[in-house]
Amino acid sequence: MQAFELGLPPVDHDKIETSMVKILEAVGEDPSREGLLKTPNRVARMYEELLDGYRTDPAKLLNGALFDVDYDDMVIVRDIEFNSLCEHHMLPFYGVVHVAYIPRDKVVGLSKIPRIVDMFAHRLQVQERMTRQIADFIQEVLDPQGVAVVADGVHMCSMIRGVKKHESSMTTSAMLGHFRTDHITRGEFMAHLGRPTAHR
């Protein structure tokens, strides 16, 4: 749990609401006006939702969905949508994650891979760390022959402030096991990412 920053205490709504009132006052707003009256409470509930990845129970997430299967070829789950909050400015970044692994006796239920992505995306993050955490967690849970994770994200902190580059995006990758040591395996995975899927 500690290795993956899990099991944090519940969100303190009162502290967030008090802080939001101060922020509204600091930017010159009136927290008591009708449109802002419930904003501190809304923000507190929003952060609890957007940062629930710190409080996900991995056992409940997996829910026993590990299966013994005689299969040792590549499993790929593509185009998993994610949204996260950049820890530097607390602005959103979002995009898609592609995950592959080569089983060693065990596979995980298909729906669990997107849930693993959400567990690490729903926290204060940088894309590089999020990508590696997803790979490390799958490696820890499944002990596969290899794991590959590629994330493509766009970051609001570079789109609406600072350099204001609306068309820029960021790609990060984490390769473990065969994906790191075998360029043919890695190349096969990357080739799959360039192919059309069933829905496009």
C-alpha positions as CSV (number, residue, x, y, z in Angstrom):
1,M,0.0,0.0,0.0
2,Q,2.7,2.5,1.0
3,A,4.8,1.7,-2.1
4,F,2.0,2.8,-4.3
5,E,0.8,5.7,-2.1
6,L,-2.5,4.0,-1.2
7,G,-4.6,4.1,1.9
8,L,-4.4,7.8,2.6
9,P,-6.9,9.3,5.2
10,P,-10.3,10.6,4.1
11,V,-10.4,14.0,2.4
12,D,-11.0,16.8,4.9
13,H,-13.9,18.8,3.4
14,D,-13.8,21.5,6.1
15,K,-10.2,22.4,5.4
16,I,-10.8,22.6,1.7
17,E,-13.9,24.8,2.1
18,T,-12.1,27.1,4.5
19,S,-9.2,27.4,2.1
20,M,-11.5,28.1,-0.9
21,V,-13.2,30.9,1.0
22,K,-9.8,32.5,1.5
23,I,-8.8,32.0,-2.1
24,L,-12.0,33.7,-3.3
25,E,-11.4,36.6,-1.0
26,A,-7.7,36.8,-2.1
27,V,-8.7,37.2,-5.8
28,G,-11.2,39.9,-4.9
29,E,-14.4,37.9,-5.0
30,D,-17.2,37.9,-2.5
31,P,-17.7,34.3,-1.2
32,S,-21.1,35.2,0.2
33,R,-22.7,36.2,-3.2
34,E,-25.2,33.8,-4.6
35,G,-23.1,32.3,-7.4
36,L,-20.2,31.5,-5.0
37,L,-22.1,30.6,-1.9
38,K,-21.8,26.8,-2.4
39,T,-18.6,26.9,-4.4
40,P,-16.3,25.9,-1.5
41,N,-18.4,22.8,-0.8
42,R,-18.6,21.9,-4.5
43,V,-14.8,22.2,-4.8
44,A,-14.3,20.0,-1.7
45,R,-16.5,17.3,-3.2
46,M,-14.8,17.7,-6.6
47,Y,-11.4,17.1,-5.1
48,E,-12.6,14.0,-3.3
49,E,-13.8,12.6,-6.6
50,L,-10.8,13.6,-8.7
51,L,-8.3,12.4,-6.1
52,D,-9.9,9.1,-5.1
53,G,-7.0,7.2,-6.5
54,Y,-5.2,7.6,-3.2
55,R,-8.0,5.8,-1.4
56,T,-8.6,2.9,-3.8
57,D,-8.4,-0.5,-2.2
58,P,-6.4,-2.7,-4.6
59,A,-8.0,-5.9,-3.3
60,K,-11.5,-4.5,-4.0
61,L,-10.3,-3.2,-7.3
62,L,-9.1,-6.6,-8.5
63,N,-11.9,-8.4,-6.8
64,G,-10.3,-11.8,-7.4
65,A,-10.2,-11.3,-11.1
66,L,-6.8,-13.0,-11.6
67,F,-7.1,-16.2,-13.7
68,D,-4.8,-19.1,-14.4
69,V,-4.6,-19.3,-18.2
70,D,-2.3,-21.2,-20.5
71,Y,-1.4,-18.2,-22.6
72,D,2.0,-16.5,-23.0
73,D,1.5,-14.1,-25.9
74,M,1.0,-10.4,-25.7
75,V,-2.2,-8.9,-24.2
76,I,-2.9,-5.3,-25.2
77,V,-5.6,-2.9,-23.9
78,R,-5.6,0.2,-26.0
79,D,-7.0,3.7,-25.8
80,I,-7.9,3.8,-22.1
81,E,-9.1,7.3,-21.4
82,F,-7.7,9.0,-18.4
83,N,-7.9,12.3,-16.6
84,S,-5.6,13.6,-13.9
85,L,-4.4,16.7,-12.1
86,C,-0.9,18.1,-12.6
87,E,0.7,18.4,-9.2
88,H,2.5,21.6,-10.2
89,H,-0.5,23.8,-10.9
90,M,-3.4,21.5,-10.1
91,L,-4.7,21.9,-13.6
92,P,-6.1,18.9,-15.6
93,F,-4.2,16.8,-18.0
94,Y,-5.9,14.0,-19.9
95,G,-5.5,11.6,-22.8
96,V,-5.2,7.9,-23.4
97,V,-3.1,5.0,-22.0
98,H,-2.1,1.8,-23.8
99,V,-1.1,-1.2,-21.7
100,A,0.4,-4.5,-22.7
101,Y,1.7,-7.5,-20.8
102,I,3.0,-11.0,-21.5
103,P,1.4,-13.4,-19.0
104,R,3.3,-15.8,-16.9
105,D,0.4,-18.3,-16.0
106,K,-2.0,-15.5,-15.0
107,V,-4.1,-12.9,-16.7
108,V,-6.3,-10.2,-15.2
109,G,-9.9,-9.4,-16.1
110,L,-10.2,-6.9,-18.9
111,S,-12.1,-4.3,-16.9
112,K,-9.4,-4.2,-14.3
113,I,-6.7,-2.6,-16.5
114,P,-8.7,0.7,-16.9
115,R,-9.4,0.6,-13.2
116,I,-5.7,0.4,-12.5
117,V,-5.1,3.3,-14.8
118,D,-7.8,5.4,-12.9
119,M,-6.3,4.5,-9.6
120,F,-3.0,6.2,-10.5
121,A,-4.5,9.0,-12.7
122,H,-6.9,10.1,-10.0
123,R,-4.3,11.8,-7.8
124,L,-1.9,14.7,-8.0
125,Q,0.5,13.5,-10.7
126,V,3.1,14.0,-13.3
127,Q,2.6,12.0,-16.4
128,E,6.0,10.3,-16.2
129,R,5.4,9.0,-12.7
130,M,1.8,7.9,-13.5
131,T,3.1,5.8,-16.5
132,R,5.7,4.0,-14.4
133,Q,3.3,3.4,-11.5
134,I,0.8,1.7,-13.7
135,A,3.5,-0.6,-15.1
136,D,5.0,-1.3,-11.7
137,F,1.6,-2.2,-10.2
138,I,0.7,-4.6,-13.0
139,Q,4.2,-6.2,-12.6
140,E,3.6,-6.5,-8.9
141,V,0.2,-8.1,-9.2
142,L,0.6,-10.4,-12.2
143,D,4.4,-11.1,-12.2
144,P,4.2,-11.3,-16.0
145,Q,7.2,-11.8,-18.4
146,G,6.9,-8.1,-19.3
147,V,4.8,-5.0,-19.1
148,A,4.6,-2.0,-21.4
149,V,2.7,1.2,-20.8
150,V,2.5,4.2,-23.2
151,A,0.5,7.4,-22.2
152,D,-0.4,10.2,-24.6
153,G,-1.6,13.3,-22.7
154,V,-2.4,17.0,-23.3
155,H,-1.8,19.3,-20.4
156,M,-3.9,22.3,-19.5
157,C,-1.0,24.0,-17.8
158,S,0.7,24.4,-21.1
159,M,-2.5,25.1,-23.1
160,I,-4.1,27.9,-21.0
161,R,-1.1,29.4,-19.2
162,G,2.6,29.9,-19.7
163,V,3.5,29.0,-23.3
164,K,-0.1,28.5,-24.3
165,K,0.6,25.9,-27.0
166,H,-2.8,24.3,-27.8
167,E,-1.5,21.6,-30.2
168,S,1.3,20.2,-28.0
169,S,1.0,16.8,-26.4
170,M,3.2,14.5,-24.4
171,T,4.1,10.8,-24.7
172,T,5.6,8.8,-22.0
173,S,6.4,5.1,-21.8
174,A,7.5,2.5,-19.3
175,M,8.9,-0.9,-20.4
176,L,9.6,-3.7,-18.0
177,G,10.8,-7.3,-18.6
178,H,10.8,-8.5,-22.2
179,F,9.5,-5.2,-23.5
180,R,12.7,-3.5,-22.1
181,T,15.2,-6.2,-23.1
182,D,13.8,-7.5,-26.4
183,H,13.5,-4.9,-29.2
184,I,11.4,-7.2,-31.3
185,T,8.8,-7.6,-28.6
186,R,8.8,-3.8,-28.0
187,G,8.5,-3.2,-31.7
188,E,5.6,-5.5,-32.0
189,F,3.8,-3.6,-29.3
190,M,4.5,-0.2,-30.9
191,A,3.3,-1.6,-34.3
192,H,0.0,-2.6,-32.7
193,L,-0.6,0.9,-31.5
194,G,-0.4,2.2,-35.1
195,R,-3.0,-0.2,-36.4
196,P,-6.8,0.5,-36.6
197,T,-8.9,-0.9,-33.8
198,A,-12.4,-2.4,-33.9
199,H,-14.0,0.9,-33.3
200,R,-12.1,3.1,-35.7
